[in-house]
Amino acid sequence: MSSVLAVTAGEGGAVIRRPVAWVAAIVLLVEAVGSVFVNGVLATVVHNQRMSLAGLDPDAMSAGTWAMGGVTALFLVLCAVTMVRTALTNRAPGRFGRILLITCAVVHGVLGALTVGLVGWTAFLFMMVVLGLVVLVLVGPSDPEIGDRDPVLGQQPTQQGQ
């Protein structure tokens, strides 16, 4: 029996992972768009004002800001695709997907700790909601009829206590 208490809907079994994965995918896609937008605004301001930090070329700083926005958005979109796949199959992600989502959760936890002091409690709350969604998808129960298969062995996990 799983250590996570399953929420059930009649005879349908566990219903947590699929809707949470859909919501998390949408939130991660919105966050990816927001990341590109914020980095785009910052890059434009740096370029238009010809700002420099410790003698760095403003064009390099602007290009670096755009690149960071693109890399961040790509990472978040990859996490969202993993969430969509999880929602469609109603199974826990495989090894690569778990590593990706654990990294996403850690990044959101660290950024949440930083944003509480730099941006405010609203940004912290958003980061913690995303963190909670990602963690819930990782540890939430699956549909018992489909179940989670061990990604390495391809078989059902053993039942303990029966």
Secondary structure as GFF3:
##gff-version 3
##sequence-region A 1 162
A	DSSP	alpha_helix	17	49	.	.	.	ID=ss1
A	DSSP	alpha_helix	58	89	.	.	.	ID=ss2
A	DSSP	alpha_helix	95	118	.	.	.	ID=ss3
A	DSSP	alpha_helix	121	139	.	.	.	ID=ss4
###
